[in-house]
C-alpha cells in the first residue's frame, strides 16, 4: 500500500541558502562599496584594484570565520540541550513521557491520543522525539558549522569578484558609476534568485536588496569624496 509521496520543501534549503545569500550579498556590496569609496577619493586604478582584491580576500576569511564560530556556538547549544534531555530520559522517563504528551495536547490532540502518540514515538526513538518536538531540533535545522563557513567564504568571493572585474575593465574616470550601476544590477538579480528559491516575492526581494545596496554605496562614496578632497 502506498502511504504517501516524498515532497521537496523549500525549508530544506534554508541552511545553505541563508549562508549563500548572505555571503554573495556581502561580497558584492562590501567590495563594491570599497571600490566606489576609494575611487571617489581620486585614487589610482592600481589602488582601487588593490583595495578591492584585499576586500575580497579579507572578507572571505572573515565570513568563513564568523559563520564557523556562530554556527559552532549554535551546535554547542544543541549538544548541551540533547545531553540534558538524554539525562532526563534516563532518570525520569515518565515525566518526559507526560511532557511530550502535553506538547501534543497543546497542539490539538485529545489527551488519550496524545499519550498514545508519545508512547509510540518514545518506544521508537525517545531522544529524537523530544529533540524534534520539545527542543525544535531536526535534521533540517541542525547546525553545520563547516558547511556554513565554506558556503559563506565561497559565495562571498564569487560575489566580490563581480564588482572587482567591472572595476578592472572600466575607464578610470567612470569606475565609481560603472561599479555602482553594475553592482546594483547584480544585487537585484541575487535578491530575485534568493526570493525565487525561497518561494517569496521576486520583485520585493530584488528591490529590497538593491535599495540597501544603493544606500551603502552612496554613503561610502560620500566618505571617500570627503576624505579624498581634504587629504
C-alpha positions as CSV (number, residue, x, y, z in Angstrom):
1,X,0.0,0.0,0.0
2,X,1.3,3.4,-0.9
3,X,1.2,5.6,2.1
4,X,2.3,8.9,0.5
5,X,4.9,10.6,-1.6
6,X,8.0,12.4,-0.9
7,X,7.7,16.2,-1.3
8,X,10.5,18.7,-1.8
9,X,10.1,21.5,0.7
10,X,11.9,24.8,0.4
11,X,12.6,24.7,4.2
12,X,15.2,22.1,3.5
13,X,17.3,24.7,1.7
14,X,17.3,27.2,4.5
15,X,20.7,26.3,5.9
16,X,22.8,26.6,2.8
17,X,20.5,29.2,1.2
18,X,20.9,31.7,4.1
19,X,24.7,31.3,4.1
20,X,24.9,31.5,0.3
21,X,22.7,34.6,0.0
22,X,24.4,36.3,2.9
23,X,27.9,35.6,1.5
24,X,27.2,36.7,-2.0
25,X,25.3,39.8,-0.9
26,X,28.2,40.9,1.4
27,X,30.7,40.1,-1.3
28,X,29.1,42.3,-3.9
29,X,28.1,45.1,-1.5
30,X,31.2,45.4,0.6
31,X,33.6,45.1,-2.3
32,X,31.6,47.5,-4.5
33,X,31.3,50.0,-1.7
34,X,35.0,49.8,-1.0
35,X,35.9,50.3,-4.7
36,X,33.4,53.2,-5.0
37,X,34.7,54.8,-1.9
38,X,38.4,54.5,-2.9
39,X,37.6,55.7,-6.4
40,X,35.7,58.7,-5.1
41,X,38.9,59.6,-3.2
42,X,40.5,60.0,-6.7
43,X,42.9,57.1,-6.1
44,X,44.8,55.5,-9.0
45,X,43.5,52.4,-10.8
46,X,46.1,50.2,-9.1
47,X,45.0,51.5,-5.6
48,X,41.3,50.8,-6.4
49,X,42.0,47.3,-7.6
50,X,44.3,46.6,-4.7
51,X,41.7,47.7,-2.3
52,X,39.1,45.6,-4.0
53,X,41.3,42.5,-4.0
54,X,42.2,43.0,-0.4
55,X,38.5,43.3,0.4
56,X,37.7,40.1,-1.4
57,X,40.4,38.1,0.5
58,X,39.8,39.6,3.9
59,X,36.0,39.4,3.5
60,X,36.1,35.8,2.5
61,X,38.2,34.8,5.5
62,X,36.1,37.0,7.8
63,X,32.9,35.4,6.6
64,X,34.2,31.9,7.0
65,X,35.5,32.5,10.5
66,X,32.4,34.4,11.6
67,X,30.0,31.7,10.2
68,X,32.0,28.9,11.7
69,X,32.1,30.5,15.2
70,X,28.5,31.5,15.1
71,X,27.1,28.1,13.9
72,X,29.5,26.2,16.2
73,X,28.0,28.1,19.1
74,X,24.6,27.1,17.9
75,X,25.8,23.5,17.6
76,X,27.3,23.5,21.1
77,X,23.9,24.7,22.5
78,X,22.1,21.9,20.7
79,X,24.5,19.3,22.1
80,X,24.1,20.7,25.6
81,X,20.3,20.5,25.3
82,X,20.4,17.0,23.9
83,X,22.8,15.9,26.7
84,X,20.4,17.3,29.3
85,X,17.4,15.6,27.6
86,X,19.3,12.3,27.4
87,X,19.9,12.5,31.2
88,X,16.3,13.3,31.9
89,X,15.1,10.4,29.8
90,X,17.5,8.1,31.7
91,X,16.5,9.3,35.2
92,X,12.8,10.3,34.9
93,X,11.3,8.8,31.8
94,X,7.7,9.0,32.9
95,X,7.9,12.8,33.4
96,X,9.4,13.1,30.0
97,X,6.6,11.0,28.5
98,X,4.0,13.2,30.2
99,X,5.8,16.3,29.0
100,X,5.8,15.0,25.4
101,X,2.1,14.1,25.6
102,X,1.4,17.6,27.0
103,X,3.0,19.1,23.9
104,X,0.7,17.1,21.6
105,X,-2.3,18.1,23.7
106,X,-1.3,21.7,23.3
107,X,-1.2,21.2,19.5
108,X,-4.7,19.9,19.5
109,X,-4.7,16.1,20.2
110,X,-7.1,14.5,22.7
111,X,-5.2,13.6,25.9
112,X,-5.6,9.8,25.4
113,X,-4.4,10.0,21.8
114,X,-1.6,12.4,22.8
115,X,-0.4,9.8,25.4
116,X,-0.6,7.0,22.8
117,X,1.4,9.0,20.2
118,X,4.0,9.9,22.9
119,X,4.3,6.2,23.9
120,X,4.8,5.0,20.3
121,X,7.3,7.7,19.4
122,X,9.3,7.2,22.5
123,X,9.3,3.5,22.0
124,X,11.0,4.0,18.6
125,X,13.3,7.0,19.4
126,X,12.7,8.8,22.7
127,X,15.6,11.3,22.3
128,X,14.7,12.0,18.7
129,X,11.0,12.7,19.6
130,X,12.0,15.1,22.4
131,X,14.7,16.8,20.2
132,X,12.2,17.4,17.4
133,X,9.0,18.3,19.4
134,X,10.3,19.8,22.6
135,X,13.6,21.4,21.5
136,X,12.8,22.1,17.9
137,X,16.0,20.3,16.7
138,X,15.6,18.4,13.4
139,X,17.6,17.2,10.5
140,X,16.7,20.3,8.5
141,X,17.6,22.8,11.2
142,X,20.7,21.1,12.7
143,X,23.7,23.4,12.7
144,X,26.5,22.6,10.3
145,X,29.5,24.9,11.0
146,X,31.9,23.7,8.3
147,X,29.2,23.8,5.6
148,X,28.1,27.2,6.6
149,X,31.7,28.5,6.7
150,X,32.7,27.2,3.3
151,X,29.5,28.3,1.7
152,X,29.8,31.8,3.1
153,X,33.5,32.1,2.0
154,X,32.9,30.8,-1.5
155,X,29.9,32.9,-2.1
156,X,31.5,36.0,-0.7
157,X,34.5,35.5,-3.0
158,X,32.2,34.9,-6.0
159,X,30.1,38.0,-5.2
160,X,33.2,40.2,-4.6
161,X,34.7,39.1,-7.9
162,X,31.9,40.7,-9.9
163,X,32.5,44.4,-8.9
164,X,36.2,43.8,-9.0
165,X,36.1,42.6,-12.6
166,X,33.9,45.6,-13.5
167,X,36.5,47.9,-11.9
168,X,39.3,46.2,-13.8
169,X,37.7,47.0,-17.2
170,X,36.0,50.3,-16.5
171,X,37.6,53.6,-17.6
172,X,39.3,55.4,-14.7
173,X,37.0,58.4,-14.9
174,X,33.9,56.2,-14.7
175,X,34.9,53.5,-12.2
176,X,32.6,54.7,-9.5
177,X,29.5,55.0,-11.6
178,X,30.2,51.8,-13.6
179,X,30.8,49.7,-10.5
180,X,27.8,51.2,-8.7
181,X,25.3,50.5,-11.6
182,X,26.7,47.0,-12.3
183,X,26.7,46.1,-8.6
184,X,23.1,47.2,-8.1
185,X,22.1,45.0,-11.1
186,X,24.0,42.1,-9.5
187,X,22.3,42.7,-6.2
188,X,18.9,42.9,-7.7
189,X,19.5,39.6,-9.6
190,X,20.7,38.0,-6.3
191,X,17.7,39.2,-4.4
192,X,15.4,37.9,-7.1
193,X,17.1,34.5,-7.2
194,X,17.1,34.1,-3.4
195,X,13.4,35.1,-3.3
196,X,12.6,32.6,-6.0
197,X,14.4,29.8,-4.3
198,X,12.7,30.7,-1.0
199,X,9.2,31.0,-2.5
200,X,8.9,34.7,-1.8
201,X,8.1,37.7,-4.0
202,X,10.8,38.1,-6.6
203,X,10.1,41.8,-7.1
204,X,10.2,42.5,-3.4
205,X,13.4,40.5,-2.9
206,X,15.2,42.4,-5.8
207,X,14.0,45.9,-4.7
208,X,14.9,45.4,-1.0
209,X,18.4,44.3,-1.6
210,X,19.1,46.8,-4.4
211,X,17.8,49.7,-2.2
212,X,20.0,49.0,0.7
213,X,22.9,48.4,-1.6
214,X,22.4,51.8,-3.2
215,X,22.3,53.4,0.3
216,X,25.6,51.7,1.3
217,X,27.4,52.7,-1.8
218,X,26.2,56.3,-1.7
219,X,27.4,56.7,1.9
220,X,30.8,55.1,1.1
221,X,31.2,57.3,-1.9
222,X,30.4,60.3,0.2
223,X,33.0,59.4,2.7
224,X,35.6,58.7,0.0
225,X,34.9,62.0,-1.7
226,X,35.1,63.9,1.6
227,X,38.4,62.5,2.7
228,X,39.8,62.4,-0.8
229,X,39.1,66.2,-1.1
230,X,40.5,67.1,2.3
231,X,43.6,64.8,2.1
